[in-house]
Amino acid sequence: MSLLPTQPDSSGAFGDFGGRYVPETIIAALDQLEQEWNASRSDDQFQLELAALLKDYVGRSTPITFCPNLTSDIGGAAIWLKREDLAHTGAHKINNTIAQALLAIRMGKKRIIAETGAGQHGVATATACARFGLECEVYMGAEDVRRQALNVFRMKLMGAKVHVVEDGSRTLKDATNAAMRDWMGSVEHTHYIIGSVVGPHPFPAMVRDFQSVIGRETISQSLETIGKLPDCVVACVGGGSNAAGIFHPFLEHPEVELIGIEAGGRGEGEGDHAATMSHGAPGVLHGSRSYVLQDSDGQTSTVHSCSAGLDYPGVGPEHAAWHVSGQVTYRSVTDEAALKAFCQLSEREGIMPALETSHALAAAVELAAGRSSDEVLMVNLSGRGDKDVTEAQRLLEDHDMLPGS
Ligand SMILES: *Cc1c(COP(=O)(O)O)cnc(C)c1O
């Protein structure tokens, strides 16, 4: 097992992955962002300001919570949750948007654009912009606008303009293309807040840094509350930011098993899932080289998942490197198994997870069953399920799985 560097090399590469596959027009903006981010890392004032916002505005640290009922139902490893659902706006996305908004202000950029899938990144971006008085425009696929109507209203309520993208499959990939196009023409005065560990360097490393607060807290809270590190950490992987955030600080502890869970959708056929590591191949998407789901002509595949936040044909380049090095194992979980876990955690623990997160929970329940009761499984509960209840009710009806009936 080769240990990878914790920062990409000067070309922005994690081994064979990462880099900058972008038009000339945005290179200068990426250089400026990289400089500003590097400077901010050793700037005490920036770090104090960010820490104060994470504490008093986002509500960190988020707790870790034991699941007594789920654990006794299963009779295997103890299941614990890292509660990013309790962060302001209900998911981990805010950790990144607050930090990038601060960088935008340092760069003198007053207009912010973002792409969003589930709408959580759009909401988290609109939130940061409202807090700092920045202009905010969010690109969102028409299909996701339908699935996540509540989040569209939230963004508008906080003063953001939402552009409905009707191109392609009308989901996250198309919204990202539209945001990139906007940035090509507006880069002088606009910062593009990318919502995951994807895109051209420095975004993958920078977003992972801003999300690593999740893993750092999990390590100290586990030592304090459980008396040891978890044996295994499980997180869902869309672009990969909540997973990278919890995994990265654990790379220093190679005895801890790290498992990333992708969307297995409704089957293994092309277009039926979003399991990039299991079914993809190296390629370039949205400005960096990573694993990409492609058809036999090398065109980016259409994807499917019941959760809008995992419905993406790419994955962060650092995950691709971790996959190749074996530092993280990747698996997938189907829509149906995720829906079952969504109901199970709600009913047994009174915690409604996001549909994205439900994929990680389904995997954790299965893993826990095969392990001894001394073992601890930590699931990154990346977000709360309130945004998903309407869609979940429709899906549960379709699957004949409606609770209480
Ligand atoms: C956006 C989102 C995800 C997927 O994005 P990552 O970058 O892979 O973390 C997962 N869970 C929730 C709750 C989300 O909002």
The ligand as a Gaussian input file, in Angstrom:
#p B3LYP/6-31G(d) Opt

LIG

0 1
 C      -24.269000      16.780000      -1.586000
 C      -24.473000      15.704000      -0.619000
 C      -23.788000      14.472000      -0.726000
 C      -22.887000      14.142000      -1.873000
 O      -21.798000      14.994000      -2.052000
 P      -20.317000      14.608000      -1.602000
 O      -19.483000      15.676000      -2.193000
 O      -20.022000      13.255000      -2.161000
 O      -20.299000      14.604000      -0.125000
 C      -23.974000      13.537000       0.260000
 N      -24.824000      13.753000       1.293000
 C      -25.513000      14.900000       1.413000
 C      -26.439000      15.065000       2.554000
 C      -25.369000      15.917000       0.473000
 O      -26.059000      17.042000       0.606000

